[in-house]
Structures are given as structure tokens and as C-alpha cells.
């Protein structure tokens, strides 16, 4: 029986703040790299022990002692395949970390651009409001009789 985790609260939280999403993804990527590296070290240790166990088991099991060269070759090939899978997994984790860092950098650039755009929009609104006030003052001046019917010297 497998248990499924409900990730919706986690996803809802991440959609609220993109910076939190990217930072948590970077942190998770670093943990995945550490775990993958640790598993590789454990596998290497077990690989070395397994080679010794194969040598010690050869005299006990006739099938191993009769075909020891084949068993050793298969064991080394299995270790090589495991190493290649481990290296591919580690490369994938580093790729995820790199993409997460790029995503965070891109999010910072987007935020800076949005802030500059908002600042320009605010400056334009202030300028328009200032022009509106100047026009209103000018209109009030003319309506209040700013022009005389006689010559102004």
C-alpha cells in the first residue's frame, strides 16, 4: 500500500511568492545533491566490500569458483552501470540547482523591471495630476475675470 502526500498547501504557498518558490527549490536541490552524493559513497563502499565477498565466496560456492572470471566481469559491469546511473542522477540534480538559481535571478530581474515600470507610471500620474491642477488654476483665473475690458498698462 502506497501513501500519497497532499502537496496542494505547498503549491498554494509557492504560487503566492515566487521568491519563496525559487529559494525552497534551491534548498531542496542542494539537499538532493548531498543525498545523492552520500548514496554514491555508500554504494562505493558496498562495491568494494562486495568484491571481497565475491572472492571469499568463490571457494564456498562451486558455481562461482568454476566461472569466477565471468562472475567478476558481471560484478564489475554492474558496478559500472550503477556508477553511470549515479553520475547521471548527480548531473540531473546539479542541472536542477542551476535552473533554480537562474529562475531566482530571472525573478529578481522581473521584480526590478516591474518596480521601474511602476515608478515610471507613478511619475507619469503625478505629472498628469500636476498639469491638471495647473489647468484648473488657469481656468479658474479666466473664469474669475482674469481679463479686463479696458487696456491694461
Protein Blocks (a to p, Z undefined) as FASTA:
>chain_A
ZZdddfklmmmmmmmpmmlmmmmmmmmmmmmmmmmmmmmmmmmmmmmmmmmmmmmmmmmp
mklmmmmmmmmmmmmmmmmmmmmmmmmmmmmmmmmmmmmmmmmmmmmmmmmmmmmmmmmm
mmmmmmmmmmmmmmmmmmmmmmnopacfbdcZZ
